[in-house]
Structure formats: structure tokens, C-alpha cells
Amino acid sequence: MAEVESVRSGVTSGFIVDVPEVRALIEETKRLTSTIQNDAERVEALKPAFQTLLQANGWLPNEYAQTGDTTGMGGGIAAYALYRDPGAALCLFAFVIPSGKTTPVHDHGSWGLVGLYRGRQLETYYRRTDDGSVAGHAVLEQMEQQTLEQGDFYPLLPGARDIHSVGSDADGPTISIHVLANDTGCVQRRQYDLVNQTVKPFRSVWSNVPCSDPAAS
């Protein structure tokens, strides 16, 4: 399928990028979601299909591999929805970070998989050590760091390595691919300030399609 045919102009949910590689992953994700109840077991079973997408070449349109200043992450970081379930139960997206930039510390609130499609990426994981009883206050402790090379990927599970920051550790933009069980750009998540020990709600939004709630766009 030619690249010009892969992006469905005007489409904001379903297959925004409609190529066999994306369809195969989404279909397998839906199948496993309906047959495996445990999140960790489901993510483990999804790994082969996700790895296949990461290793495939040429399926990501060039327009969705560009940096931009259209998300709540700032710093020229872009997030392009490739598939959005109409019921907000699943999404696939490309996340582009300019060289030398790092995301704010944030969470996801969903199970899923994240993998590096292009570049080199530094991940820093945190855990929350306060009890959450004081509104707007959060104390985080750094757990570990890891560097991801092209083709590397890892699971996301609520309560386990779900809070992190991500930085480009390459000469050019870093592109990661995410499959998550929510509408990540439009759901309300949490952003953390390590220095001031604060936490606030935020929506990262999508770079290429609007959220259905105008306040999120």
C-alpha cells in the first residue's frame, strides 16, 4: 500500500493509518483482550505481534515522524494517533521526541506496550512514595534508568513502572510506538514536578486529530 493511501484524511477514530501492519497488531490486541483477563498475561501474549510491527519498515507515514509543538508535553514533542478505538478502549500511536528533549514525568493509567522504532531513547522510571492524601502533592523516588535501542520494547502495567520520563538520546528525533488500552491523548492523566513535589492532571492531546471533548484539544 502506497504511503499516500495509508493516511485516511479526515478520519479521527478507527484506523487513521490503514496499513496491513497496523491492522494485524490491532486485530491481535482485540483478540487477546477478549480471551485473556489478566493484564500481565495479555501483555506477554501480545509481545510477538508488537515486535513484528516494530521490525517492519516503511509503514509509518513520514508526516507522522515529525516533531511539533502541538501536545501538552512541550519541547517540540509530537504524538500521532494511528488507531483509536471509537469506545476509547485502545489506541496505537507514534511518539516523536526531538534530539536532546525530555518529556515531563507522567503516568499512563493503562496496560500496554511501548517500543522504539527509530533512534535511541533514555527512560527514567519512578515510584510514588507518599500516600496521596494531600491534594496536589506527590513525592517520587527514582527506580531505574534504561537506554532503548531500535527494536527494544517493554510492558506498561498500572502500578508497575507506570510513572516515567522519556528523553531522546540520539542525534535526530526519536520515534517510539505505543499500544495502550485507553485513548491516551485525550484521557486525563497525571504530570509530576520532582523539584516542587507536586502533581497535576493533564491531557497530552494528539498532534493529528482532535479529542471529542473540546476542552481537551
N, C-alpha and C positions, 0 to 999 in steps of 0.2 A: 504494500500500500504506500503510495507516494506521500511525502510529508504534508503537502498542501491539502490532502484529503483526510489527514489524521485529526486535525483540529476542527471540531464541529462548531462553526460560527454561530454565536447567539445562544448556545446551549449552556445552561448554568447548573444542571444536575444530570445524573446518569453519566454516560461516557462522554466526557468533554474532549478527551483524546481517545479516539476509537481506532485502536490497532490490535492485532491478534495477541501481542504480548501482554497488553493491559487486560484485555478480556479474559485471557487464560488465568491470570492471577486473581481477578475479581471473582470469577466463577468458582475457583478452588476455595477462596476465602469464604464465600457464601455457603459452599457445600460443607466445609468444616465447621462453620458456625452453627449449622443446623444439625450436625451429627455429634459434636464434641461439646460437652457442657463446661468442662474445666478450662479456664483461660490459659493456664500454663501449658496444658496438654494440646490445646488448639494451636497456640503459637508454635509449639515444637513441630506439630504436623504440617504447619504452613511453610516452614523453612525451605524445603526443596523448591516449591513454586516461586517463592520470593527470590531465592538465589538465581533461578533461571531468568527472571526479569532483570536482575542486576547485571548478569553476564551478557545479556543481549545487547547488540549495538544498533544504533540508528533509529530506535523507536521514539525517542524523546524529541519533539519538535524544537528547533533552535530558538524559537520565540519564548519557550519555557525553560530556557537555560541561561537567561539573562538576569543580571542584578536589577534592583529597582527600589524606590522609596515609597512603596505602597502598602506596607504592612506595619503592624504595631511593634515589630521587632526593631525597627530603625536601622541605621547604618547601611542602607542600601540592600538590605536583606529582602528577598522575594520568596513568595510561596504560591505555587501554581497548582490549582486543583486539576487533577487528571481524570478522576472519577469521584462523584458524590452520590451516595445513596439518597434517593428522594426522602426517605424517612430519617435521614441524619444518623444512620446506624453504621456507616462505613465510608471511608474516604481513602483515596490514593493521591499523593501529591509530591511535587518536586520542590525541594527547598534549596535556594541558591544563596550562598554567603560570599560576599566579596573577600578578596585576599586581605588578611590581617584583621578582619572584623570578627566579633563575637556576639552571640545573642545575649539578651538578659537571661538571668536564671529563671526558669519557668518549669511548670509541670504540664502533664498531658491528660490525666484522669481517664485513661483508656488502655486496653491491651493493644498490642500491635508489634510491628517490626520496622526497624529503621536500618537502612543500608547505604553505603557510599557508592555513588555511581560515577563520580568524577572528582579528582583532586585528592586532598589529604585533609583530615579533619581531627581536631582535638576535642575530646569530650571530657567534661568535668562533672562528676556526679556528687550529689549532696543528699543528706537526710535531715529531716526536721527533728530537732531535739526538744523544743518546747511542746506544751500540751495543747496549744491552740486556743487557750481560754481567753486570751487578751486579743480583742479585735484589732486587726491591722499589724499585729506583732508576730514575728517569726524568727526563730534562731536556727540557722543551718550549720551543719558540720560537713566539711568535705570528706567524701568517702574514698574516691579514687579518680584517676585520670587514665585515659587511654587514647592512643592515636589510631584512627581508622584509615586504612588504605583502600583503594578502589576494590570493590567486591566484598569488603568486610561488612558484616551486619550484626545486629543484636536485638534482643526482645525488649519490649516495654510491657511492664505489668504494674497496675496500680499498687502503690506501697513498696515497690521494689525497683530502685534505680529510675524512678519516675521524675525526679527533680534533677535538672541538669542545665548546663550551658554548653553551647557548641560554637567552636571557632574554626575559621579556615586557616589551615596550616600549610598553604600551598602558594605558588607564585600567582595563580589565577583563581577564579571563582571555584568554590566547592559546591558540588551538587549531591544532595542526598535524596533518597526516595523513601517515603513513609507510607505505610498502610496501617490505618488506625480505625478503631471501632467507634468513631464519632465523626462529627463534621468539624474537624479540628480548627479551621479558620474562623468558624462562627460561634462555637461554644464558648462559654465563659470559663476561663482558666485562671491560674494564679501566677503572678510575677513577683519575684523576691529581690529585695535590696539587702545584700550581705552586710554592707557597712552600717547602715542605719537600722538593720534588723526589723525590716518592715515587709509586709506582704499586701498586695492589692489585686483585685480582679482585673483581668484584661481579656480582650479578644484580639487575636493576631490578624484576622481577616485574610481574604485571598487576594492575590495580585491580579487575577484574571476574571473572576466572577464575583457578583455581589452576594452578601448574605440576605436571607429573606427578611430579616429584621433590619429596617433602615438604620437603626441606631448602631448596628454593628459594622456598617460599611463606611 
